Amino acid sequence: MLQLKSVHKIFNEGTPDEKIGLSNIQLELEPGDFVTVIGSNGAGKSTLMNVVSGVLYPDMGELLIKGKNVLNLPEHKRSRFIGRVFQDPMAGTAPTMTIEENLAMAYARNKRRSLKRGITKKSKEFFQEAVKSLHLGLENRFTAKVGLLSGGERQALSLLMATFTEPDILLLDEHTAALDPSRAALITDLTKEIVSKHRLTTLMVTHNMQQAIDLGNRLIMMDKGQIILDVDEENKKQLTVERLLEEFQRIRGEKMASDRALLS
């Protein structure tokens, strides 16, 4: 479903501020895979998400979705088959528009434009049923401006908007990090439910190691623009936060030793 082949990205190349964003990334997601991504600040997690979504273009490599190279497609065209939920609950929705208008806008994302009325009786019924699945009572507040919703309500709406057209790829960019624990737990449960129901191929960045272990069928760890650990479903079942930290320290130690040998 999603393939990254030898993807490389350098920022500020040739200057004192040069930094490797991604280094020879090789990654393949099968249909229905739910991959969690962890790593320290600057590891390349956000750069990876931005390259997949089209915010950034890599310097080298290929990016394929369903076998088609989409590297030259801009972000707005990729959004027809890629859904994304951001860390900031204020992102991903239009605050001055109503809940219904936001849903209509998201629903039309992968539809052909026409002169027909934007919100029909049929689409309104569909929106109502979709919003009911959030169990937040938002189906009774369709005329409310989205900017008046709480952070958790808005993030739940963002998740719904990103997924109810069943995109080929779903990107979750630390989408629970800005929420309080109870709202984060709600969004986590909704994520499990929605991804499982639609079997969405999902890439989720998180700083929460326990969340990375609990969600999905695969886990990758990044460091300095590289994927340094790739844990499959069977081995993921045995993971704990302690073992994950130990593995990170072991790999970093080996890499540092290898680097010293090359420089000597």
QUIWODA-V681174 format. One record per backbone hydrogen bond with DSSP energy under -0.5 kcal/mol. CO is the residue of the C=O (numbers start at 1). NH is the residue of the N-H. If there is no record, write none. Layout:
co->[CO | CO]
nh->[NH | NH]
//
This chain:
co->[1 | 2 | 3 | 4 | 4 | 5 | 7 | 8 | 8 | 9 | 9 | 11 | 12 | 15 | 19 | 19 | 22 | 22 | 25 | 25 | 27 | 29 | 30 | 33 | 33 | 34 | 34 | 34 | 35 | 36 | 37 | 38 | 40 | 43 | 44 | 45 | 46 | 47 | 48 | 49 | 50 | 50 | 50 | 54 | 60 | 62 | 63 | 63 | 64 | 65 | 68 | 68 | 70 | 74 | 74 | 75 | 77 | 78 | 78 | 81 | 81 | 83 | 85 | 87 | 88 | 93 | 94 | 95 | 97 | 98 | 99 | 100 | 101 | 102 | 103 | 104 | 106 | 107 | 108 | 118 | 120 | 121 | 122 | 123 | 124 | 125 | 126 | 127 | 128 | 129 | 130 | 131 | 132 | 137 | 138 | 141 | 142 | 144 | 145 | 146 | 150 | 151 | 152 | 153 | 154 | 155 | 156 | 157 | 158 | 159 | 160 | 160 | 163 | 168 | 169 | 170 | 170 | 171 | 171 | 172 | 172 | 174 | 176 | 180 | 181 | 182 | 183 | 184 | 185 | 186 | 187 | 188 | 189 | 190 | 191 | 192 | 193 | 194 | 195 | 195 | 200 | 201 | 202 | 203 | 204 | 205 | 207 | 208 | 209 | 210 | 211 | 218 | 219 | 220 | 221 | 221 | 223 | 225 | 226 | 226 | 229 | 230 | 231 | 232 | 233 | 235 | 236 | 240 | 241 | 242 | 243 | 244 | 245 | 246 | 247 | 248 | 249 | 250 | 251 | 252 | 253 | 254 | 255 | 256 | 257 | 258 | 259 | 260]
nh->[66 | 29 | 64 | 6 | 27 | 62 | 25 | 59 | 60 | 21 | 22 | 19 | 15 | 18 | 11 | 21 | 9 | 24 | 7 | 27 | 4 | 2 | 33 | 35 | 202 | 36 | 217 | 218 | 204 | 220 | 206 | 222 | 43 | 225 | 48 | 49 | 50 | 51 | 52 | 53 | 54 | 55 | 56 | 75 | 8 | 5 | 70 | 71 | 3 | 68 | 65 | 70 | 73 | 77 | 78 | 79 | 80 | 81 | 82 | 168 | 169 | 171 | 173 | 89 | 91 | 95 | 97 | 147 | 146 | 102 | 103 | 104 | 105 | 106 | 107 | 108 | 109 | 110 | 111 | 120 | 124 | 125 | 126 | 127 | 128 | 129 | 130 | 131 | 132 | 133 | 133 | 134 | 135 | 140 | 141 | 144 | 100 | 99 | 148 | 149 | 154 | 155 | 156 | 157 | 158 | 159 | 160 | 161 | 162 | 163 | 163 | 164 | 166 | 201 | 83 | 172 | 203 | 85 | 173 | 174 | 205 | 177 | 179 | 184 | 185 | 186 | 187 | 188 | 189 | 190 | 191 | 192 | 193 | 194 | 195 | 196 | 197 | 198 | 199 | 200 | 202 | 170 | 35 | 172 | 37 | 174 | 209 | 212 | 213 | 214 | 215 | 36 | 231 | 38 | 228 | 229 | 226 | 23 | 223 | 228 | 221 | 232 | 219 | 236 | 237 | 238 | 239 | 244 | 245 | 246 | 247 | 248 | 249 | 250 | 251 | 252 | 253 | 254 | 255 | 256 | 257 | 258 | 259 | 260 | 261 | 262 | 263 | 264]
//
